[in-house]
């Protein structure tokens, strides 16, 4: 099955209207049974479509929910910090009647997952943090970090297709698989200026150090051996703050192991959740 067919098999996008924040949050859900679902939180170059390979893998095994961060998918862009976005996630899941779930967060979504696990610890059963770190810890009124402001300028100047391809070339310069490149770039084409502002500001003001003191769920940290986005230093600092976490490095993948090698990624999280 090629990447376009996999994307076509995604569940339809749904909208939750959050009354507390007066914002719409988009999400996808495949309900398999009444056991605890897996909730997936995407990265800065993605959206809920990013988890197409996971929806496919778990469709006859587990219920799966993928949530779009503010400004991504059809979620309203908003000037919220990561703690407020975690509340949005909790509000959506509460509305769906979900009291307990396993949680997977990738990159930006991994930062969000740390806060969800800390602030709503009774709800999170097990936690997987993929290619992520603790945030950039900048003061709240700081201007947008240079990499993000540059991305914003590129978004203004380039077509959707040009922008999507540029994002993936920068994220995965060694990627040779044309199918995976196309899968990732098609999704990145949907990034808007609102995506960049909302996600960028939430990440750059975040420092999860204090929150991680409250994270005591079983945790798996996944790293890509060729990841050029998250430095070893930032990854190591996350590991030091979660000494109880298992750490697994996936070979020959960069910053998108969930699709670069979806079989190894899926096996790793499934084994962890079933252990």
C-alpha positions, 0 to 999 in steps of 0.5 A: 500500500503506497503513502497516498492510499494510507492517507486515504484510509485515515478516519474523517476529521472531526471538530470539538468546540471547546467552550472554555477557550472558545476554540475549535480543535480537530481530531481523528478517531478510530474506535476499536473497542472499549479498552483504553485508547492510544492518543497521538500528538503530532510534531511541528511539521505535521498534523493528525494525518502524520499518524496514518501508519499508526492508524493502519497498524492499530486499526484491529488492535486498539482504539486510536485518537490523533489530535491537531494542536492549535493552528494545525489541521482544522484546529483554530490558531491561538496564542496559548502556552503548552499548559493551556494546550494540555487543557484543550487536549484534556477537555476534548478527551473528557468530552469523548468520555475517555478517562484513561489512555496511553499517550504518544507525543512526537517532537512538539507533541512530545513536549505537550505530552509531558505536560498532559502527563504531569497535569492530568496524571490520573488519565495517562496510563503509559507515556511514549516520548519520540524525538523530543526535549524539554522546551527552549525556556525563553521568557514569555515576551520573547520574539519568535526564535530565528528558526521559526521567524525564518520558517514564517517568512518561507511560508509567506513566500513559497507555494504550498508544495514548495514549502512542504518539500523544503520543510522535509529536506531540512528535517531529513536531509539524508532521506532517500525514500521518495514515498516517505518524502512525499508522505511527509511533504504533502502533510507539511504543505498544510502548515499555515502562518498560524501553525508556525506562530501557535506552535513556535511560541508554545515551544519556545516559552516551555520548560518542562523541568518542574512538570517532569517531577510529577511524571511517574507513569511508565515512560519510553523515550524513543530517539532516532539515530540520525535525528538532526533536529533534537540534539543529543544534549537536549535529549540527554537532559530529558532523560536525566529528568526522567530517570525511570524511563526506558530509552530506545534508539531506533537505527537509521532514522532521523526526526520522523521514525513513525513513518521512516520506519513505521514497523520498528516504531509501531513494534516499539510502542506496542511492545511497551504498551503491552509489557 
